[in-house]
Amino acid sequence: MKLGKRLAVEGAGTAWLVFAGCAATALSASLPAQGCNMLEMAVAFGFALTVANYAADRAASAHFNPAVTIGYAVSRRFPVRDVGPYIVAQTLGAILGAALLVRVASGRPGFSVAVSDFGSNGYDDHSPTEYAVSAVFMLELAMSFAFVYVHLLMSSTAARRKAAPLAVGACLAAIYLIAIPVSNGGANPARSTGPALFVGEWALDQLWLFWAAPILGGAAAGIVYRLVSRQHSQALSAQLRDGI
């Protein structure tokens, strides 16, 4: 597939992910049951990613996340020359998804793009449960590492690629169940950027963490995957040689 079409897929998929995932809080905040709960938001993001992967018709190679793109590049399974365009497309898509959500949600009286209303990521006073910056950084790094590593594993064989959309969607939902109380669920720099641009002020000041930690986690996952794959290939070659 040509780069232009792939970039369109990345942008559209990331827009859908941000819109559908953040809508779980932004559009239900006025319900009598006090809006959506943590499980509903996590499931919304997981389902949205699963649908995006199936719709892309490239289940294991649609990224929708700069950390994933970095991880694939570091693992040497994605051309470095395409990393920049992919990240730009993902970020623009996230901004578009957030803009559409603001437009829809603003039709509700009293709507605010505060952290509790719009799914923005934060730490310290802007963490849903006031987690410190160091704790949020470590969690974002660890969760991004886990997600990117699962993404790489699920695209490693033809058999695994068939189940990749469900696996990566379930993985994201599980990660968000853990991360929502801490940071409101990040592990994706583009997803964090879209809402932050509309919240402004503190959200933009704290956005650096939600780029730095996921990218470091994604790069680490790419390195580990490459090392493990190399060791596996060497072990397989040794077994074949001994068999012969």
N, C-alpha and C positions, 0 to 999 in steps of 0.2 A: 504494500500500500504506500502511495506517495506521501511525503512528509506533510503536505498541506492537509490532506484528508485525515491523517493521524492527529494533527494538531487540532482539527475541528472536533474529532472524537474526544480528545483530552479536555478541551474547553467545555463542550456540552456535558460530558460526564461529570466533571467537577462542579459545574453549575447546578446540575441536578442533585448531586450529593449534598451540597451546601443548602440548597433550597429545601429539600425534603427533610434533611436531618435537623436543621435549625428550626424548621416550621413546627416541629414537635413541641417546642416551647413557645415560640413567638405567636402561634395562632391559637394556642389553647390556654394561655395564661389567665383568661377571664372566666374559665369554666368553674362551676360550683366546687368541683373537687380540687381547686387550686392548681389547675393546669396539669400538664403531664408530669409523670414521675420519672425517676432515673431509668427504670427499665424501659419505659416507652421511648425515651429519647435514644437510648442505646440501640434498641431494636429498629428504630426509624433509620438511623445511620447505617446499620448492618443491612437492612433490606434495600436501602437506596443504593449501596455499593454493589450488592448482588445484582440488582436490576441493571445498573450501569454496565457491569461486566458482561451480562448476557446480551444487552442491547448493542454493545460495541462489536459483538461477533468476533472478538479477539480476546476471549475470556482471560487468558493468563498474561497478556502483554499490555492491556489497558491499565495505565498507572493511576491517574486521577490524584496524584499526590507527589510533590517534589521529593519527599524522602524516599519513595519507591523508585523514582527515576534515578536518583543518586545511587541507591543500592544496586540497581541493575547495571549502572555504568561502572561502579567500582568492582562488581563481580565479573566485569568484562562480557556481559551479555546484552549490552546496549551501547550504541555508538556515542562517544563523548560529544561529537559535533551536534548531536540532537538534544543534549541535555538542556541547554539554554532555551531553545524554542519550546520544549515541552514545559518547562517551569513557567515560562511567560504565559503559554496557553492555559495552563492549569490555574494560574493566579487570576488571569482575566476572567476565566470561567467562574471562579469562586466569587469574584466581585459582582459579576452579572447575576449569579444566583442570589447573593445577598441583597442586591438592589431590587430584584423582583420580589423577594420576601418582604422587604421594607415597604414596597408599594402596596402589597396585599395587606400586610399587618396594620398599616397606618389607617386602614378603614375601620379599625376598632377603636372606639373612644378610650382614651387613656393609655394607648400603646406607647411604650418607651423602649428604646434600644439599650436598656440597662442589662447587666450581665444575666440577671434572672429571666429577662424577657426575650433575649435575642441569642443566647448560646455563645456569647463571647468568652474567650479564654483569659484567665488571669491568675495572679498569685497574690500572696499576702492578703490585704483587705479585699481584694477582688477575686479571690478564690471562693467558691461556694461555701466552703467550710474553713476558710482563712488559713490554708496551708502556706508555709514559708516558701520563699523562692527556691531554696536549695532542694526541698522535697519535691516541688513541682518539676524542677529541672531533671532530677533523677528519674522521676516517674515518666516524664515525656520521653526521655532518652531510652529507658528500658522498654516502654510500650512500643515505641517506633522500631526499635531493634526487633522485637518479637514479631510485629506485623510485617515488616519488610522481609524477614527471614522466612516466614510462612509463605509470603507471596512468591519468593524465589523458589522455595521447595515445590509449591503447587504448580509451577510452570516448568519443572525440570524434566518431566516425561509426558508423553501423549496421554497416558492413562490418568495421570494426576490433573492434567489440564481440563479434562472433562468435568471434574468436580471442583475446579478452582473457584468459580463464582460463589458457590455456596460456602466453600472453606474460608475464603478471604472475607466474605460478608459476616460469617459467624465469628471470625477472629476479631473483626472491627467491633462488633457488638460486645464481645467479651471484654475487649480493651476499654470500651467506653463505660461499661458497668463499673470498672475499677477507677477510671480517670474522671468521670463526671463530678464526683464529690470533691475531687482535688483541684482540677483545673477547668471543669466544664467540658472535658473531652477534647483533646487536640490530636496529637500524633500526625498532623498534616498541616504544613505551613500555609498552603493555599486556603484550606478550610478556615484557618485562624485569621487570615488576612481579610477575607471578605467581610465578615461581621465587624472586625476591628476598625475598618475604614469608616463605617457608619456610626459606631459608638464613639470613635475619636478619643481624644485626651488620654486617659489612663490606658485604654486598650492599645493605642498605638505606642505608648511608652513601654508597655510590657510585651509587645509583639516580638521583640528580639529573641526572647526565650523560646517562643513557639516556632521559630525558624531554626535557631541554633541547635536545640536539643533533638528535634526530629531528624535533622540532616546528619548530625553526628551518629545518631542511632541507626539511620539507614545506611550510612557509609560503613559502620562497624558490622552490620549484618552482611553487607556485600563482601567484606574482607573475610569474615568467618565462613560464609558460604563457599567462597572460592577456595579457601584452605581445605575445608571438609571435602569438597568435590574433588580436589586434586588428590587428597589422600585416598578417597574411595576409588578413583581411577587407577592409582598406583597399586592398590590392593587387588583390584580386579585383574589388572594386567599380570600381576604376580601369580594369581590363581590360574589364569589361562596358560601362562608360561610353564608352571609346574605341572599342569594337566597334560600339556603337550610333551 
